[in-house]
Amino acid sequence: MYRFSSEISHLQIFEIILINDGSTDNSLEVIKEYADANDFIRVIDKENEGVAKTRNKGIQLAKGKYVVFIDNDDFVDSDYLERFFIMK
């Protein structure tokens, strides 16, 4: 299981909200493993309602000033969030 670097997790400058939108594969188990290994990850399991309602749910739950969406078919570099944060 991937653990985020201790430098990042101790800074707690961001949270990750992983939303399972009614998937029927083992996605929920996989994202729960990430949450178990990293304190700043929250998992939400909900019935399938589509991308718009799911994103709105994520916005409602977010505690931070900025929101970034990364979908399951997106590729992001390992420094994606760092670059995003610096660009603000």
trRosetta pair geometry for C-beta under 8 A, 3 or more apart (Angstrom, degrees):
i j d omega theta_ij theta_ji phi_ij phi_ji
1 33 5.2 -134 -115 157 129 112
1 34 7.0 -167 -167 -85 106 49
1 36 7.9 -36 179 74 165 100
1 37 4.9 -177 131 -50 131 156
2 34 7.0 -2 63 -113 90 90
2 37 7.3 137 82 100 43 151
3 9 7.8 -41 173 -36 87 146
3 37 5.2 -118 -92 162 81 117
3 38 6.5 162 -141 -69 63 93
4 8 4.9 -85 156 78 115 127
4 9 5.1 134 88 -52 109 101
4 38 5.4 66 11 -115 107 132
4 40 7.9 -46 40 47 149 115
5 8 4.9 89 64 8 86 100
5 9 7.0 -171 88 -2 43 89
6 9 5.8 -60 -137 45 34 105
6 10 5.8 31 165 -19 69 112
7 10 6.4 -64 -147 37 20 105
7 11 6.7 21 156 -22 58 109
8 11 5.9 -60 -154 30 30 112
8 13 7.8 -90 -159 32 67 98
9 12 7.1 25 175 -65 40 67
9 38 6.3 -129 -109 -145 124 89
9 39 6.8 100 -167 38 111 95
9 40 6.3 -164 -136 1 75 120
12 40 6.0 -175 -124 -89 77 130
13 85 7.0 45 137 -129 131 155
14 40 6.9 88 94 161 59 139
14 64 6.6 -3 -130 -74 62 157
14 81 6.1 -79 -7 -178 171 139
14 85 7.6 -110 -57 -75 123 129
15 40 5.2 -136 -120 180 59 90
15 41 7.6 157 -174 -92 67 31
15 42 6.8 12 173 1 113 105
15 62 7.2 169 70 -140 119 67
15 63 6.1 61 9 39 148 104
15 64 6.3 -171 23 -29 98 114
16 34 8.0 -70 104 139 141 124
16 38 7.5 22 40 112 128 133
16 40 6.2 82 15 120 84 86
16 41 4.5 -20 73 -109 108 77
16 42 7.2 174 90 25 56 63
17 41 7.8 168 -85 -158 24 56
17 42 5.1 -15 -113 67 70 101
17 44 6.5 16 -178 -5 97 114
17 58 5.3 158 95 -138 134 89
17 61 5.5 129 -127 100 155 127
17 62 6.5 -109 -7 -81 142 73
18 31 4.3 -163 134 -164 148 132
18 34 6.8 89 -25 75 158 132
18 35 6.9 -126 34 -56 125 107
18 41 6.3 18 -6 -174 110 103
18 42 7.1 -179 27 87 70 47
18 43 5.2 -22 71 -108 100 68
18 44 7.2 176 88 25 49 70
19 43 7.9 154 -90 -162 31 49
19 44 4.6 -16 -112 67 76 107
19 46 6.7 -17 -169 22 98 110
19 54 5.4 159 119 -170 144 101
19 57 6.3 120 -123 91 150 121
19 58 5.8 -103 -26 -70 139 101
20 23 5.5 -89 -165 18 91 103
20 27 5.7 155 -123 110 106 110
20 28 4.6 37 -116 -90 167 84
20 31 6.3 -167 -58 40 105 145
20 43 6.9 20 -9 -173 105 95
20 44 6.9 -169 27 92 69 54
20 45 4.7 -7 61 -114 117 68
20 46 7.0 153 82 28 66 59
21 46 6.3 -15 -117 73 50 91
21 47 7.9 9 -171 119 54 25
21 48 5.3 78 150 -114 81 61
21 49 6.7 -109 -157 33 103 67
21 50 7.6 -147 180 20 139 8
21 51 7.7 -15 -116 -86 177 45
21 54 4.6 -36 -91 -96 130 142
22 46 6.8 -55 -44 104 79 56
22 47 4.9 41 -79 -168 118 39
22 48 3.0 -94 52 -43 149 80
22 49 7.6 128 -12 -12 129 58
23 27 4.2 22 85 34 158 134
23 28 6.6 -178 63 -34 106 85
23 48 7.9 118 -50 -76 37 105
26 29 4.7 -40 -178 37 88 118
26 30 6.0 94 124 -26 86 96
27 30 5.6 -60 -150 37 34 112
27 31 6.3 21 161 -11 71 107
28 31 6.2 -59 -144 41 28 101
28 32 6.3 32 155 -22 63 108
28 43 7.5 103 -155 -179 71 131
28 45 5.7 43 -128 -107 123 118
29 32 5.7 -55 -148 35 29 114
29 33 6.7 36 152 -24 62 101
30 33 5.8 -53 -159 27 32 113
30 34 7.1 31 147 -15 63 101
31 34 5.4 -45 -153 33 44 115
31 35 6.5 44 149 -19 68 102
31 41 7.9 -147 -180 162 81 128
31 43 5.3 137 125 -115 107 116
32 35 5.5 -53 -148 38 36 112
32 36 6.2 41 152 -23 67 104
32 43 5.6 -24 -89 -43 63 172
33 36 5.6 -50 -145 34 31 113
33 37 6.5 20 157 -11 63 110
34 37 6.0 -68 -151 43 29 104
34 38 6.1 -24 167 25 68 114
34 41 5.5 -84 127 136 94 170
35 38 6.6 -82 -131 60 24 78
35 41 4.3 -132 -104 103 65 106
35 42 6.6 71 -125 -119 123 15
35 43 4.7 -87 -41 -26 154 109
38 41 4.6 64 89 -1 106 114
42 61 7.3 -141 94 159 145 133
44 57 6.8 -171 131 141 159 125
44 58 7.8 -159 33 -86 146 69
44 61 6.8 -132 -57 -52 145 169
46 49 6.9 -37 131 1 118 111
46 54 7.4 177 69 -110 130 85
46 57 6.9 -95 1 -153 164 174
49 53 3.9 -60 121 76 121 143
49 54 6.3 157 67 -49 92 79
50 53 5.5 81 66 21 83 99
50 54 6.7 -155 96 -7 38 99
51 54 5.7 -64 -142 42 29 112
51 55 6.1 28 162 -19 68 107
52 55 6.1 -57 -148 36 25 106
52 56 6.4 26 154 -18 62 108
53 56 5.5 -53 -146 38 33 114
53 57 6.4 40 152 -24 65 102
54 57 5.6 -49 -152 31 32 115
54 58 6.7 34 149 -18 62 103
55 58 5.4 -51 -152 35 37 115
55 59 6.5 40 150 -20 67 102
55 69 6.2 -14 -123 -102 112 138
56 59 5.6 -50 -149 34 35 113
56 60 6.5 39 151 -21 65 103
57 60 5.7 -52 -151 34 32 114
57 61 6.4 21 155 -11 65 111
58 61 5.9 -63 -145 42 30 105
58 62 6.2 44 155 -41 66 102
58 67 7.1 125 127 -157 103 126
58 69 7.4 111 93 -100 156 92
59 62 5.7 -42 -145 14 31 118
59 67 5.9 -13 -106 -103 77 168
62 67 5.3 -57 -105 -94 174 107
64 67 7.1 152 76 -70 102 61
66 84 7.6 174 137 146 148 111
66 85 7.8 178 52 -103 152 67
66 88 6.5 -104 -63 -101 149 130
68 81 7.0 -165 43 -109 160 82
68 84 5.9 16 -83 177 145 167
70 74 5.1 -129 -163 69 72 142
70 76 5.8 -51 -129 -23 130 141
70 80 7.8 86 -90 122 134 153
71 74 4.8 107 55 -17 73 106
76 80 3.9 -16 176 -53 112 161
77 80 5.1 143 60 -53 69 84
77 83 7.8 43 71 3 119 135
79 82 4.5 -57 -168 48 79 120
79 83 5.5 81 130 -26 91 98
80 83 6.1 -62 -150 37 25 106
80 84 6.3 24 154 -19 63 109
81 84 5.4 -52 -144 37 34 115
81 85 6.1 35 156 -21 67 106
82 85 5.8 -56 -148 35 28 111
82 86 6.4 26 154 -17 63 107
83 86 5.8 -55 -145 37 32 110
83 87 6.3 32 156 -22 65 109
84 87 5.9 -61 -151 34 28 111
84 88 7.3 49 150 -45 60 87
85 88 6.0 -29 -164 -8 36 114
